[in-house]
Amino acid sequence: MAAPMRSIDALPKAHLHLHFTGSMRHGTLVELAERDGVRLPPALVDEWPPQLRATDEKGWFRFQRLYDTARSVLRTPDDVRRLVHEVAEDDASEGSVWTEIQVDPSGYAAKFGGITAFTDLVLECVEEAGAAYGIGMAVVIASNRTRHPLDARTLARLATQYAGRGVVGFGLSNDERRGDTAAFAPAFAIARRAGLRSMPHGGELRGPASVAAVLQYLQPDRIGHGVRSVEDPEVLAAVARAGITLEVCPSSNVALGVYDTFEEVPVRTLVEAGVGVALGADDPLLFGARLSGQYAALRAAQDFSDAELAELARMSLRGAYAPDDLRERSLAKIDAWLAADPT
């Protein structure tokens, strides 16, 4: 008989890598599409979750096309409100005490009256949802590296207007094989001057050189993904020295072909090198697993003990830009979770 294990859903944790449209429930996507007569491809209906592999340009294009299709069903303020409330409900049910949701307002501006109006709407919904479900929530404004760096500066200036008012950081996402990382440095400088944290993606589809470029030009506080830093000992050591938390997303790493199996995702290697790791779901709408699923994958595939899972949860809270009192209360609850007998 297998030894009893503690409930992962009961483990307090922070969720630091979650994209806006990609956080939508699958059932909500289908319902909204039916309401407005949007024809969803089979990969988002009968064949969901889709079979993805983004290690080449064609694969990434397919992933992005599915993401854009999903985004198209968000048409009204109530749709946005529903998405955010369901994120809060789902994360709270899986033990998240603090969730940072990442959004590029320019992708929604045309339907919602511009980037400022859309950002106002999202922040209003985040405040409502966090209060309704008893979790802390914040927003990361993300720029798109496939667009011109001047667009990133516009978004950085937008983000600074909300510093201290629900926006905690500035990011850079999409296909990291595109664009010149150094060209986005001015946008990140704008955000940093306003006190926002730097949270670019790097080291997922490209190797450790991508992480090195992010370190050199964008002065990150956290890095989205960053797993491929393990391929270069010097880059890995630099991440550890800088005290940077990596937002590691096992389900998306495997789905997109960064690694073939969950056994290969190098979480232990990162932790043993002194790097903070915060597990995240990335885009559960496309990858089929939410926050607890990331912890469950490491328990099942890599035999992570409850003590190791608890330490990952602690690292997620240490890497979060949550109020100090929430962090300290939650760290104490992690200790209590680990001290309790498994059932």
C-alpha positions as CSV (number, residue, x, y, z in Angstrom):
1,M,0.0,0.0,0.0
2,A,1.3,3.5,-0.9
3,A,2.2,5.8,1.9
4,P,-0.3,8.5,2.6
5,M,0.5,11.9,1.2
6,R,-0.6,15.4,2.2
7,S,-3.0,17.3,0.0
8,I,-1.2,19.5,-2.5
9,D,-4.3,21.7,-2.7
10,A,-4.0,22.4,1.0
11,L,-0.4,23.5,0.7
12,P,-0.2,27.4,0.7
13,K,1.6,28.7,-2.3
14,A,2.0,31.6,-4.6
15,H,1.2,31.5,-8.4
16,L,3.6,33.8,-10.2
17,H,3.5,32.7,-13.9
18,L,0.0,32.8,-15.3
19,H,-1.0,34.5,-18.6
20,F,-4.4,36.2,-18.9
21,T,-6.2,34.5,-21.7
22,G,-4.3,31.3,-21.0
23,S,-5.8,31.2,-17.5
24,M,-9.4,30.8,-18.8
25,R,-11.3,27.7,-17.9
26,H,-11.8,25.4,-20.9
27,G,-15.6,25.2,-20.2
28,T,-15.7,29.0,-20.3
29,L,-13.9,29.2,-23.6
30,V,-16.4,26.7,-25.1
31,E,-19.4,28.5,-23.6
32,L,-18.4,32.0,-24.8
33,A,-17.5,30.7,-28.3
34,E,-21.0,29.1,-28.6
35,R,-22.7,32.3,-27.4
36,D,-21.1,34.4,-30.2
37,G,-20.9,31.8,-32.9
38,V,-17.1,31.6,-32.8
39,R,-15.9,28.4,-34.5
40,L,-13.2,26.8,-32.4
41,P,-10.7,24.4,-34.0
42,P,-10.9,20.7,-32.9
43,A,-7.7,21.2,-30.8
44,L,-9.7,23.5,-28.5
45,V,-12.8,21.3,-28.4
46,D,-12.8,17.5,-29.0
47,E,-9.0,17.2,-29.0
48,W,-8.4,19.4,-26.0
49,P,-5.9,19.8,-24.5
50,P,-4.1,20.2,-27.8
51,Q,-1.1,18.4,-28.9
52,L,1.6,21.1,-29.1
53,R,5.3,21.4,-29.9
54,A,6.8,24.8,-30.3
55,T,10.5,24.0,-30.8
56,D,10.2,25.1,-34.4
57,E,8.6,28.2,-36.0
58,K,5.6,26.2,-37.4
59,G,4.8,24.8,-34.0
60,W,5.0,28.1,-32.2
61,F,2.7,29.6,-34.9
62,R,0.1,26.9,-34.2
63,F,0.4,27.6,-30.5
64,Q,0.0,31.3,-31.0
65,R,-3.0,30.8,-33.4
66,L,-4.8,28.8,-30.7
67,Y,-4.1,31.5,-28.1
68,D,-5.4,34.2,-30.4
69,T,-8.5,32.2,-31.1
70,A,-9.1,31.9,-27.3
71,R,-8.6,35.6,-26.8
72,S,-11.2,36.4,-29.4
73,V,-14.0,35.1,-27.2
74,L,-13.4,37.8,-24.6
75,R,-15.8,40.5,-25.9
76,T,-17.4,42.3,-22.9
77,P,-16.4,43.6,-19.5
78,D,-18.5,40.8,-18.0
79,D,-16.4,38.2,-19.9
80,V,-13.2,39.7,-18.4
81,R,-14.8,39.8,-15.0
82,R,-15.8,36.2,-15.3
83,L,-12.3,35.1,-16.3
84,V,-10.6,36.9,-13.4
85,H,-13.1,35.6,-10.9
86,E,-12.7,32.1,-12.1
87,V,-8.9,32.4,-11.9
88,A,-9.3,33.5,-8.3
89,E,-11.7,30.7,-7.5
90,D,-9.5,28.1,-9.1
91,D,-6.3,29.3,-7.5
92,A,-7.8,29.6,-4.1
93,S,-9.2,26.1,-4.3
94,E,-5.6,24.9,-5.1
95,G,-4.0,26.6,-2.2
96,S,-2.7,29.8,-3.8
97,V,-2.7,32.7,-1.3
98,W,-1.2,35.1,-3.9
99,T,-1.6,35.2,-7.6
100,E,0.1,37.5,-10.1
101,I,-1.6,37.4,-13.5
102,Q,0.3,38.7,-16.6
103,V,-1.4,40.6,-19.3
104,D,-0.6,42.5,-22.5
105,P,-3.3,45.2,-22.7
106,S,-2.5,46.0,-26.3
107,G,-4.0,42.6,-27.3
108,Y,-7.4,43.7,-26.0
109,A,-7.3,47.4,-26.6
110,A,-9.4,47.4,-29.8
111,K,-12.4,45.8,-28.1
112,F,-12.2,47.6,-24.7
113,G,-11.6,51.2,-25.5
114,G,-7.8,51.3,-25.4
115,I,-5.0,50.0,-23.3
116,T,-5.8,52.3,-20.3
117,A,-9.4,51.4,-20.2
118,F,-8.7,47.7,-20.4
119,T,-6.0,48.0,-17.7
120,D,-8.5,49.8,-15.4
121,L,-11.1,47.0,-16.1
122,V,-8.6,44.2,-15.3
123,L,-7.4,45.9,-12.0
124,E,-11.0,46.5,-10.9
125,C,-11.8,42.8,-11.5
126,V,-8.7,41.6,-9.8
127,E,-9.5,43.7,-6.7
128,E,-13.1,42.3,-6.6
129,A,-12.0,38.7,-7.2
130,G,-9.3,38.7,-4.6
131,A,-11.7,39.9,-2.0
132,A,-14.4,37.5,-3.1
133,Y,-12.2,34.4,-2.8
134,G,-9.9,35.5,0.0
135,I,-6.6,35.6,-1.9
136,G,-4.1,38.3,-2.8
137,M,-3.9,39.2,-6.5
138,A,-1.7,41.5,-8.5
139,V,-1.0,42.3,-12.2
140,V,2.1,42.2,-14.3
141,I,2.0,44.2,-17.5
142,A,3.7,42.3,-20.2
143,S,5.2,43.5,-23.5
144,N,5.5,41.3,-26.6
145,R,8.9,40.7,-28.0
146,T,7.6,40.0,-31.5
147,R,6.5,43.7,-31.7
148,H,8.6,46.8,-31.9
149,P,10.5,47.8,-28.8
150,L,8.8,51.2,-28.9
151,D,5.5,49.4,-28.2
152,A,7.2,48.0,-25.1
153,R,8.0,51.5,-24.0
154,T,4.4,52.5,-24.3
155,L,3.3,49.6,-22.2
156,A,6.1,50.4,-19.6
157,R,4.8,53.9,-19.3
158,L,1.3,52.5,-18.9
159,A,2.5,50.2,-16.2
160,T,4.1,53.0,-14.3
161,Q,0.8,54.8,-13.9
162,Y,-0.4,51.8,-11.8
163,A,2.7,51.2,-9.7
164,G,1.6,50.7,-6.2
165,R,-2.0,50.4,-7.4
166,G,-2.2,46.7,-8.3
167,V,0.6,46.4,-10.9
168,V,3.8,45.0,-9.4
169,G,5.9,44.3,-12.4
170,F,6.8,44.6,-16.1
171,G,7.4,41.6,-18.4
172,L,8.4,40.5,-21.8
173,S,6.9,37.4,-23.4
174,N,6.1,35.5,-26.6
175,D,8.6,33.7,-28.8
176,E,12.0,34.4,-27.4
177,R,13.6,33.5,-30.7
178,R,12.3,36.8,-32.0
179,G,13.5,40.3,-31.3
180,D,16.7,41.6,-29.8
181,T,16.7,41.5,-26.0
182,A,18.9,44.5,-25.7
183,A,16.4,46.6,-27.6
184,F,13.9,46.2,-24.8
185,A,16.2,47.6,-22.2
186,P,14.9,51.2,-22.3
187,A,11.3,49.9,-21.6
188,F,12.5,48.0,-18.6
189,A,14.4,51.0,-17.3
190,I,11.2,53.1,-17.5
191,A,9.4,50.5,-15.4
192,R,12.2,50.1,-12.9
193,R,12.4,53.9,-12.3
194,A,8.8,53.7,-11.1
195,G,9.6,50.9,-8.7
196,L,8.2,48.0,-10.8
197,R,9.9,44.6,-10.8
198,S,11.5,43.2,-13.9
199,M,10.0,39.9,-15.0
200,P,11.0,39.0,-18.6
201,H,10.8,35.5,-20.1
202,G,14.0,33.7,-21.1
203,G,15.7,30.4,-21.3
204,E,12.8,28.3,-22.5
205,L,12.8,27.9,-26.3
206,R,16.3,29.3,-26.5
207,G,19.2,28.1,-24.4
208,P,21.3,29.7,-21.7
209,A,22.5,32.5,-24.0
210,S,18.9,33.8,-23.7
211,V,19.1,33.9,-19.9
212,A,22.5,35.6,-20.1
213,A,21.1,38.3,-22.4
214,V,18.2,38.9,-20.0
215,L,20.6,39.2,-17.1
216,Q,22.8,41.6,-19.0
217,Y,20.2,44.0,-20.4
218,L,16.9,43.7,-18.5
219,Q,18.1,43.4,-14.8
220,P,15.5,40.8,-13.9
221,D,14.1,40.3,-10.4
222,R,12.5,37.1,-11.7
223,I,12.7,35.2,-15.0
224,G,9.8,33.5,-16.7
225,H,11.0,29.9,-17.3
226,G,14.8,30.2,-17.3
227,V,15.2,26.4,-17.0
228,R,17.8,26.1,-19.7
229,S,20.2,28.1,-17.6
230,V,21.2,24.6,-16.3
231,E,23.0,24.0,-19.6
232,D,25.7,26.5,-18.8
233,P,27.3,26.4,-15.3
234,E,28.4,30.0,-15.5
235,V,24.9,31.2,-16.4
236,L,23.4,29.1,-13.7
237,A,25.8,30.4,-11.1
238,A,25.0,34.0,-12.2
239,V,21.3,33.4,-11.7
240,A,21.9,32.0,-8.2
241,R,24.3,34.9,-7.2
242,A,21.7,37.4,-8.3
243,G,19.0,35.9,-6.1
244,I,16.6,35.6,-9.0
245,T,13.6,33.4,-8.8
246,L,12.8,31.3,-11.9
247,E,9.1,30.8,-12.7
248,V,9.2,27.2,-13.8
249,C,6.2,25.7,-15.6
250,P,6.6,21.9,-16.0
251,S,3.4,21.3,-17.9
252,S,4.2,23.9,-20.6
253,N,7.9,22.8,-20.8
254,V,6.7,19.3,-21.7
255,A,3.8,20.3,-23.9
256,L,5.9,22.7,-26.0
257,G,8.8,20.2,-26.4
258,V,11.4,21.9,-24.3
259,Y,11.6,18.6,-22.5
260,D,10.2,15.3,-23.6
261,T,9.1,14.1,-20.1
262,F,8.4,15.5,-16.7
263,E,11.3,13.6,-15.4
264,E,13.7,15.9,-17.4
265,V,12.4,19.2,-16.1
266,P,15.5,20.3,-14.0
267,V,13.8,21.6,-10.9
268,R,16.2,19.7,-8.5
269,T,19.2,20.9,-10.4
270,L,18.1,24.5,-10.1
271,V,17.3,24.1,-6.4
272,E,20.6,22.4,-5.7
273,A,22.4,25.3,-7.4
274,G,20.8,27.7,-5.0
275,V,18.2,29.1,-7.4
276,G,14.7,29.9,-6.2
277,V,12.0,28.1,-8.1
278,A,8.3,29.2,-8.2
279,L,6.1,26.7,-10.0
280,G,3.5,28.1,-12.4
281,A,0.8,26.9,-14.8
282,D,1.7,29.3,-17.6
283,D,-1.4,28.8,-19.9
284,P,-3.6,26.0,-18.3
285,L,-6.2,26.6,-21.0
286,L,-3.7,25.2,-23.6
287,F,-1.6,22.8,-21.4
288,G,-4.4,21.2,-19.4
289,A,-3.0,21.6,-15.9
290,R,-3.4,24.3,-13.3
291,L,-1.2,25.2,-10.3
292,S,-1.5,22.1,-8.2
293,G,-0.8,20.0,-11.3
294,Q,2.7,21.3,-11.4
295,Y,3.4,20.1,-7.9
296,A,1.7,16.8,-8.6
297,A,3.8,16.2,-11.7
298,L,7.0,16.6,-9.7
299,R,5.7,14.3,-6.9
300,A,4.7,11.6,-9.5
301,A,7.6,11.9,-12.0
302,Q,10.5,12.9,-9.8
303,D,9.5,11.5,-6.4
304,F,9.5,14.9,-4.7
305,S,8.8,14.5,-1.0
306,D,6.3,16.6,0.9
307,A,9.2,18.4,2.5
308,E,10.6,19.2,-1.0
309,L,7.2,20.4,-2.2
310,A,6.8,22.6,0.9
311,E,10.2,24.2,0.1
312,L,9.0,24.9,-3.4
313,A,6.0,26.6,-1.9
314,R,8.2,28.6,0.4
315,M,10.3,29.7,-2.6
316,S,7.2,30.8,-4.5
317,L,6.2,33.1,-1.6
318,R,9.7,34.5,-1.2
319,G,9.7,35.3,-4.9
320,A,6.3,36.9,-4.8
321,Y,5.6,40.6,-4.5
322,A,3.0,40.1,-1.9
323,P,2.5,42.1,1.4
324,D,5.0,41.0,4.1
325,D,2.2,40.0,6.5
326,L,0.6,37.7,3.9
327,R,3.9,36.1,3.2
328,E,4.8,35.5,6.8
329,R,1.3,34.1,7.7
330,S,1.5,31.8,4.7
331,L,5.0,30.6,5.5
332,A,3.8,29.6,8.9
333,K,0.9,27.7,7.4
334,I,3.3,25.8,5.2
335,D,5.2,24.7,8.3
336,A,1.9,23.6,9.8
337,W,1.0,21.7,6.6
338,L,4.3,19.8,6.8
339,A,4.0,19.2,10.5
340,A,0.5,17.6,10.2
341,D,0.2,13.9,9.7
342,P,-0.6,12.9,6.1
343,T,-4.0,11.4,5.6
